[in-house]
Amino acid sequence: MGIRTLLSWTAFPLLLGGAVLLSHVLVTLGFSGSFSVFWVTFAAAFPLLLMQLRMPADEEWRGRPRDFGLDLLHMVSTGLTGDLWRAISFGVSFAVAAWLSAALGMTLWPTEWPILAQFALAMVVGDFGAYWVHRSCHTFPLMWRVHAMHHSSERLYVFSATRNHPVNVVLAWGSQALPLIVLGASEHVLVLMSVFTAVHGMLQHANIDLKHGWLNHLFATADLHRWHHSAKIEESNSNYGSNLIIWDWVFGTRLLPDDRAHPDRLGLEGYAMPENWFSHLASPFILRRYETDEIELSDLPAIDDFTLENRPVEGERPQPVAP
């Protein structure tokens, strides 16, 4: 077995497992949660960038210099937004958790469980909220406005994971973490989940030829997430899971065709969005300016109008949840 084949099959579990283990060690040694999350995520980016150079999934998805500049600006803005949102929401959420615990005379979170079991539970509970917020962003026009620019990239690579509007960051992180805090999950659990989410997000968008095998049935891997970034609306309205794919299984939105490794084209169908940071930040307010004749926001139906079973056939105008 060659080195490339070995890396293709082992990089995903080793990087994720190693990141979670390292963050656990750092927290156990007394390092702060923010320190652990930042430095473990930072360290994980280097092997991913190297693998992108040596073993890309698609040569056409290699990031261009202007992609790097744009997405690095997004990295800064989303990072600052996330830090500010955590600073504001943590205190309130922990206060609510303390009130609930006192009112009920017990904590709702199984703090007596081993930390690994608590982490697994946090992943399932956190992804439930993330799934429905993400799906709602593809359902309701107002929420789609703050999510659309994440789909504007026509190539997937490590840093395209950071292309998010600040409001989308607030929605995504809040839906995943705040319920856990209110339920009484510890900072240790939140650090493990935050590191997993950050590293998994890079792996999910990375232009790396990875083999996931049976892991595609449990995690929202790149194999699945690439279809979520398809320019075809009937393909992109699927695979909403952030870390896990189990809620897509439960609610019937998992999509993994067996006839192609990835979509024919990525990006936003029906929009011509400028590739600059200021336009991206302004996009929720001026999204209609970027609409083409292919789709209108006013055409978007309610969430129950879309299932994977009634996807439009090739050549028909789709009736989507949202692009």
C-alpha positions in Angstrom: 0.0 0.0 0.0 1.4 3.4 -1.0 1.7 6.4 1.2 -1.0 8.3 -0.7 -3.4 5.4 -0.3 -2.6 5.0 3.4 -3.2 8.7 4.0 -6.4 8.7 1.9 -7.9 6.1 4.3 -6.4 7.2 7.6 -6.1 11.0 7.5 -9.8 11.7 8.4 -10.0 9.6 11.6 -6.4 10.3 12.7 -6.6 14.1 12.4 -10.0 14.3 14.1 -9.1 11.8 16.8 -5.7 13.4 17.3 -7.2 16.9 17.6 -9.8 15.9 20.1 -7.2 13.9 22.2 -4.8 16.9 22.2 -7.5 19.3 23.2 -8.5 16.9 26.0 -4.9 16.8 27.2 -4.5 20.6 27.1 -7.7 21.2 29.1 -6.7 18.5 31.6 -3.4 20.2 32.1 -5.1 23.5 32.9 -5.0 25.4 29.6 -7.9 27.6 28.8 -10.6 26.5 26.4 -10.0 29.3 24.0 -6.3 28.6 23.9 -6.9 24.9 23.3 -9.4 25.4 20.5 -7.3 28.0 18.7 -3.9 26.2 18.8 -5.2 22.7 18.1 -7.2 24.0 15.1 -4.2 26.1 13.9 -1.9 23.0 14.1 -4.4 20.8 12.2 -4.5 23.2 9.3 -0.9 22.5 8.3 -1.2 18.8 7.4 -4.4 19.5 5.6 -2.8 22.2 3.4 0.1 19.9 2.6 -2.2 17.1 1.6 -4.2 19.5 -0.6 -0.9 20.2 -2.5 0.1 16.6 -2.9 -3.2 14.7 -3.3 -6.0 17.0 -4.4 -9.5 15.5 -5.0 -9.9 17.7 -8.1 -7.2 19.8 -9.8 -9.8 22.5 -10.7 -10.6 23.1 -7.1 -7.1 24.3 -6.2 -7.4 27.7 -4.4 -6.3 30.7 -6.3 -4.5 33.7 -4.8 -7.6 35.8 -4.8 -9.5 32.9 -3.1 -6.9 32.9 -0.3 -7.1 36.6 0.3 -10.9 36.6 0.3 -11.3 33.6 2.6 -8.6 34.7 5.0 -10.5 38.0 5.4 -13.6 35.8 6.2 -11.5 33.8 8.6 -10.7 37.0 10.6 -14.3 38.3 10.5 -15.9 35.0 11.5 -13.3 34.4 14.2 -13.9 37.8 15.8 -17.6 37.3 15.5 -17.4 33.9 17.1 -15.3 35.2 20.0 -17.6 38.2 20.6 -20.7 36.0 20.4 -19.3 33.5 22.9 -18.3 36.3 25.3 -21.9 37.6 25.2 -23.8 34.4 25.2 -21.7 32.2 27.6 -22.6 34.2 30.7 -26.3 34.3 30.0 -26.4 30.6 29.0 -24.5 29.5 32.1 -26.8 31.6 34.3 -29.9 29.9 32.7 -28.3 26.5 33.3 -27.7 27.4 36.9 -31.3 28.6 37.3 -32.7 25.4 35.7 -30.5 23.2 37.9 -31.6 25.0 41.0 -35.3 24.9 40.0 -35.2 21.2 39.2 -32.9 20.3 42.0 -30.7 18.4 39.6 -28.5 19.0 36.5 -30.0 18.0 33.1 -26.6 17.0 31.8 -25.1 13.6 32.8 -21.9 15.1 34.4 -21.2 11.7 36.0 -20.6 10.0 32.7 -17.0 9.5 31.4 -15.9 12.6 29.4 -15.8 10.6 26.1 -19.5 9.6 26.6 -20.4 13.2 27.3 -18.6 14.3 24.2 -20.5 11.7 22.1 -23.8 12.9 23.5 -22.9 16.5 22.9 -22.1 15.7 19.3 -25.6 14.2 18.8 -27.5 16.9 20.7 -25.5 19.8 19.2 -25.9 18.5 15.7 -29.6 18.3 16.0 -29.8 22.0 16.5 -27.2 22.7 13.8 -29.1 20.5 11.4 -32.4 22.4 11.8 -30.8 25.8 11.7 -28.9 24.9 8.5 -31.9 23.4 6.9 -33.9 26.5 7.8 -31.2 28.6 6.1 -32.1 26.7 2.9 -35.8 27.0 3.5 -36.7 30.5 4.6 -35.7 33.5 2.4 -34.7 35.7 5.3 -32.3 33.1 6.7 -31.1 32.2 3.2 -29.9 35.8 2.9 -27.3 35.3 5.6 -26.2 31.9 4.4 -26.1 32.3 0.6 -22.5 33.7 0.4 -21.1 30.5 2.0 -22.2 28.7 -1.2 -20.6 31.3 -3.5 -17.3 29.5 -3.8 -16.9 27.5 -7.0 -14.1 25.4 -5.6 -13.8 23.6 -2.3 -10.6 23.8 -0.3 -9.6 24.1 3.3 -10.1 27.8 3.7 -13.5 27.9 2.0 -14.9 26.5 5.3 -14.3 30.0 6.7 -16.5 31.8 4.1 -19.4 32.6 6.3 -21.3 35.7 7.1 -21.0 36.8 10.7 -24.7 36.4 11.3 -24.5 32.8 10.0 -21.7 32.2 12.5 -23.9 33.3 15.3 -26.7 31.1 14.1 -24.6 28.0 13.5 -22.6 28.2 16.7 -25.5 29.2 18.8 -27.7 26.3 17.6 -24.9 23.8 18.4 -23.4 25.1 21.7 -26.0 27.1 23.6 -28.5 24.2 24.1 -25.6 22.2 25.6 -24.6 25.0 28.0 -28.2 25.4 29.1 -28.4 21.6 29.7 -25.3 21.9 31.9 -22.5 20.6 29.7 -19.0 21.6 31.1 -16.5 23.7 29.3 -14.4 20.6 28.9 -17.1 19.0 26.7 -17.6 22.3 24.8 -13.9 22.5 24.0 -13.8 18.9 22.6 -16.9 19.6 20.5 -15.6 23.0 19.3 -12.2 21.5 18.2 -14.0 18.6 16.4 -16.3 21.1 14.6 -13.4 23.3 13.6 -11.2 20.6 12.3 -14.0 18.6 10.7 -15.2 21.8 9.0 -11.8 22.1 7.3 -11.8 18.4 6.4 -15.3 18.7 5.1 -14.3 21.4 2.6 -10.8 20.3 1.9 -9.7 19.5 -1.7 -8.1 16.2 -0.6 -8.6 12.8 -2.1 -9.8 11.1 1.1 -11.5 7.7 1.4 -14.2 7.6 4.1 -15.8 4.2 3.6 -18.3 3.3 6.3 -17.6 6.7 8.0 -20.0 8.2 5.4 -22.8 6.6 7.3 -21.9 8.4 10.5 -20.1 11.7 9.8 -20.9 14.6 7.4 -17.7 13.9 5.4 -16.4 15.7 2.4 -17.9 13.0 0.2 -21.3 14.1 1.4 -20.7 17.8 1.9 -19.6 18.4 -1.6 -23.0 17.6 -2.8 -24.4 20.2 -0.5 -22.2 22.7 -2.4 -23.5 21.6 -5.8 -24.6 24.4 -8.1 -27.7 22.2 -8.9 -30.3 23.1 -6.4 -31.8 19.7 -6.3 -28.5 18.3 -5.1 -27.5 21.1 -2.7 -30.7 20.8 -0.7 -29.3 17.8 1.2 -26.6 16.8 3.7 -27.3 19.5 6.3 -25.4 17.9 9.1 -22.5 19.9 10.6 -20.5 17.0 12.1 -22.8 14.0 11.9 -25.0 12.8 9.1 -27.4 10.8 11.4 -30.1 13.6 11.4 -30.0 13.6 7.6 -30.7 9.8 7.8 -33.5 10.4 10.2 -35.2 13.2 8.3 -34.5 11.9 4.8 -32.1 14.5 3.4 -28.9 12.4 3.0 -27.6 12.3 -0.5 -24.6 10.3 -1.8 -24.9 9.4 -5.5 -22.9 6.3 -6.6 -22.4 7.4 -10.2 -20.1 10.4 -9.5 -17.4 11.2 -6.9 -18.6 14.8 -6.7 -21.0 17.3 -8.3 -20.3 18.5 -11.9 -20.2 22.2 -10.7 -20.1 24.0 -7.4 -21.4 27.4 -6.4 -24.6 29.4 -6.4 -27.2 28.6 -9.1 -29.2 31.7 -9.9 -26.9 34.3 -8.5 -23.9 36.3 -9.8 -22.3 37.4 -6.5 -19.1 39.5 -6.7 -16.0 37.9 -5.3 -15.1 40.5 -2.7 -15.4 40.7 1.1 -17.5 43.8 1.3 -20.0 42.5 -1.1 -20.2 39.3 0.9 -20.8 41.1 4.1 -23.5 43.3 2.5 -25.1 40.3 0.7 -28.0 39.7 3.2 -29.2 43.2 2.4 -28.7 43.3 -1.3 -29.0 39.7 -2.4 -31.7 40.4 -4.9 -29.2 42.5 -6.9 -27.2 39.4 -7.6 -30.2 37.3 -8.8 -30.2 36.1 -12.4 -33.2 34.9 -14.3 -32.7 31.3 -13.1 -34.4 31.7 -9.7 -36.3 34.1 -7.6 -36.3 34.2 -3.8 -40.0 34.7 -3.9 -40.4 31.3 -5.5 -39.0 29.5 -2.4 -41.7 27.1 -0.9 -42.1 25.9 2.7 -39.8 23.3 4.2 -42.2 20.4 3.8 -42.4 20.9 0.0 -39.0 19.3 -0.5 -37.8 15.8 0.0 -35.1 13.8 -1.6 -37.8 11.4 -3.0 -39.5 14.1 -5.0 -36.4 15.8 -6.4 -37.1 17.2 -9.9 -35.7 15.1 -12.8 -32.8 16.4 -14.9 -33.9 19.3 -17.1 -36.9 20.4 -15.0 -36.9 23.7 -13.1 -36.5 22.5 -9.5 -38.9 23.4 -6.8 -36.4 23.7 -3.9 -36.3 24.4 -0.2 -33.8 27.1 -1.2 -30.6 27.3 -3.3 
